[in-house]
Amino acid sequence: EGFERWHGGGALGYVTLAAVCDALLADPPARSRLVVAEACFPTGVLGLWGRRLADAGLVAVVTATSPRRLPHPAGGPPLTGTNPIAIAIPSSDGRPVVADVSMGAVTHGDVLTGVARPDELVPFGGPQAHKAFALAAGVELLVAALAGPEHGAFVLAVVLPRAPDQR
């Protein structure tokens, strides 16, 4: 009940995460469920998937790995992906709070569309860029430990506990 493993089979992460969210919404967890999706990339804007779950009343954490694009803040070759993370929380007014960040100062999508230059794809934070780099490395190791050597993602869906008078 609390854990599922999906194999994306090399499919686009968008397709895999859409199916994961559809399944979570069709059969919500009693308390929480961690869904690991292996062999799927790219996953796109993770906040979209988190928002879908939060709109249904679930707290969601969605994160994924990506190709090596971020160098260490001191320089050198890319060592880790931008490895985004999104956290979505339902709210009492029906509009969930969604935090969705990439560990890069710009996204790879910004580079592909010409909004940013490739040399701008560095960890965010200026003098504090080591913090974003450390978080990107941590996400990489966590997701890779769960999803395996190919790019993957995970979705953690949690049911909010009810106040005693709402049971």
C-alpha positions as CSV (number, residue, x, y, z in Angstrom):
1,E,0.0,0.0,0.0
2,G,2.8,2.4,0.9
3,F,5.2,1.8,-2.1
4,E,4.9,1.3,-5.8
5,R,7.6,0.9,-8.5
6,W,6.8,1.8,-12.1
7,H,9.1,1.1,-15.0
8,G,8.8,3.9,-17.6
9,G,10.4,1.7,-20.3
10,G,12.3,4.8,-21.6
11,A,9.0,6.7,-22.2
12,L,8.8,10.4,-21.7
13,G,8.7,11.3,-18.1
14,Y,5.6,13.5,-18.8
15,V,3.7,10.4,-19.9
16,T,4.9,8.3,-17.0
17,L,4.2,10.9,-14.3
18,A,0.7,11.6,-15.8
19,A,0.0,7.9,-15.4
20,V,1.3,7.8,-11.9
21,C,-0.8,10.8,-10.9
22,D,-3.9,9.3,-12.6
23,A,-3.4,6.1,-10.6
24,L,-2.8,8.0,-7.3
25,L,-6.0,10.0,-7.9
26,A,-8.0,6.9,-8.9
27,D,-6.8,5.0,-5.8
28,P,-5.5,7.5,-3.2
29,P,-3.4,6.1,-0.4
30,A,-4.9,5.6,3.1
31,R,-2.0,7.5,4.7
32,S,0.9,7.8,2.3
33,R,2.4,6.2,-0.8
34,L,5.9,6.5,-2.4
35,V,5.8,5.9,-6.1
36,V,9.2,5.4,-7.8
37,A,9.3,5.7,-11.6
38,E,12.4,4.4,-13.2
39,A,13.7,4.8,-16.8
40,C,11.7,7.9,-17.7
41,F,12.9,11.4,-18.8
42,P,12.3,14.3,-19.2
43,T,9.7,14.9,-16.5
44,G,9.0,18.6,-17.2
45,V,7.6,21.1,-14.7
46,L,7.2,18.9,-11.6
47,G,4.9,21.4,-9.9
48,L,2.2,20.5,-12.4
49,W,2.1,16.9,-11.1
50,G,2.3,18.1,-7.4
51,R,-0.5,20.6,-8.1
52,R,-2.8,17.8,-9.5
53,L,-2.4,15.8,-6.3
54,A,-2.7,18.8,-4.0
55,D,-5.9,19.8,-5.8
56,A,-7.3,16.5,-4.8
57,G,-6.3,17.1,-1.1
58,L,-2.9,15.2,-1.0
59,V,0.4,16.6,0.1
60,A,2.9,15.9,-2.7
61,V,6.7,15.8,-3.1
62,V,7.9,15.2,-6.6
63,T,11.5,15.1,-7.6
64,A,13.6,13.7,-10.5
65,T,17.0,13.2,-11.8
66,S,18.3,14.8,-15.0
67,P,21.5,14.6,-17.1
68,R,24.7,16.1,-15.7
69,R,24.4,19.8,-16.4
70,L,25.6,21.6,-13.2
71,P,29.3,21.9,-12.5
72,H,30.7,22.3,-9.0
73,P,30.5,25.9,-7.9
74,A,34.3,26.1,-8.0
75,G,34.2,25.1,-11.7
76,G,34.9,22.0,-13.8
77,P,32.8,19.7,-15.8
78,P,29.1,19.1,-15.1
79,L,28.7,16.6,-12.2
80,T,25.0,16.5,-11.4
81,G,21.7,17.3,-13.0
82,T,19.5,20.3,-12.2
83,N,17.4,17.8,-10.3
84,P,14.2,19.7,-9.6
85,I,12.0,19.3,-6.6
86,A,8.4,20.3,-6.1
87,I,6.3,20.4,-2.9
88,A,2.6,20.9,-3.1
89,I,0.3,21.4,-0.1
90,P,-3.5,21.8,-0.2
91,S,-4.9,24.9,1.3
92,S,-8.2,25.9,2.9
93,D,-9.1,28.3,0.1
94,G,-8.8,25.5,-2.6
95,R,-5.6,27.0,-4.1
96,P,-2.6,24.7,-3.2
97,V,0.7,26.2,-2.2
98,V,3.3,24.9,-4.7
99,A,7.0,25.3,-4.5
100,D,8.9,24.1,-7.6
101,V,12.6,24.7,-8.0
102,S,15.5,23.6,-10.2
103,M,18.9,23.7,-8.6
104,G,20.2,25.6,-11.6
105,A,20.3,29.4,-11.9
106,V,18.5,28.8,-15.2
107,T,16.9,25.7,-16.6
108,H,18.0,23.5,-19.5
109,G,14.7,24.5,-21.1
110,D,15.9,28.2,-20.9
111,V,19.1,27.2,-22.7
112,L,17.2,25.2,-25.4
113,T,14.8,28.1,-26.1
114,G,17.6,30.7,-26.2
115,V,16.4,32.5,-23.1
116,A,19.8,31.7,-21.4
117,R,23.3,30.8,-22.5
118,P,24.8,27.4,-21.7
119,D,27.4,29.0,-19.5
120,E,24.6,30.3,-17.3
121,L,23.6,26.8,-16.4
122,V,25.3,26.7,-12.9
123,P,23.9,26.1,-9.4
124,F,21.8,29.0,-8.2
125,G,22.8,31.1,-5.3
126,G,25.9,33.1,-6.3
127,P,28.3,32.9,-3.4
128,Q,26.0,30.4,-1.8
129,A,25.8,28.1,-4.9
130,H,27.3,25.3,-2.9
131,K,23.9,24.9,-1.2
132,A,22.1,24.3,-4.5
133,F,24.9,22.0,-5.7
134,A,24.6,20.0,-2.4
135,L,20.8,19.7,-2.8
136,A,21.2,18.7,-6.4
137,A,23.7,16.0,-5.5
138,G,21.4,14.8,-2.6
139,V,18.4,14.5,-4.9
140,E,20.5,12.7,-7.5
141,L,21.7,10.1,-4.9
142,L,18.2,9.7,-3.4
143,V,16.4,9.2,-6.6
144,A,19.1,7.0,-8.1
145,A,19.1,4.8,-5.0
146,L,15.3,4.3,-5.5
147,A,15.0,4.4,-9.3
148,G,18.2,2.9,-10.5
149,P,20.9,4.0,-12.9
150,E,18.6,5.5,-15.6
151,H,16.9,8.8,-15.1
152,G,13.8,8.5,-12.9
153,A,11.5,10.3,-10.6
154,F,9.5,9.8,-7.4
155,V,6.2,11.0,-6.1
156,L,5.4,10.9,-2.4
157,A,1.7,11.4,-1.8
158,V,0.6,12.0,1.8
159,V,-2.9,12.3,3.2
160,L,-3.2,15.2,5.6
161,P,-4.3,14.1,9.1
162,R,-7.7,15.4,10.2
163,A,-8.2,17.4,13.4
164,P,-9.8,15.3,16.2
165,D,-13.1,17.0,15.7
166,Q,-13.1,16.1,11.9
167,R,-12.9,12.3,12.4
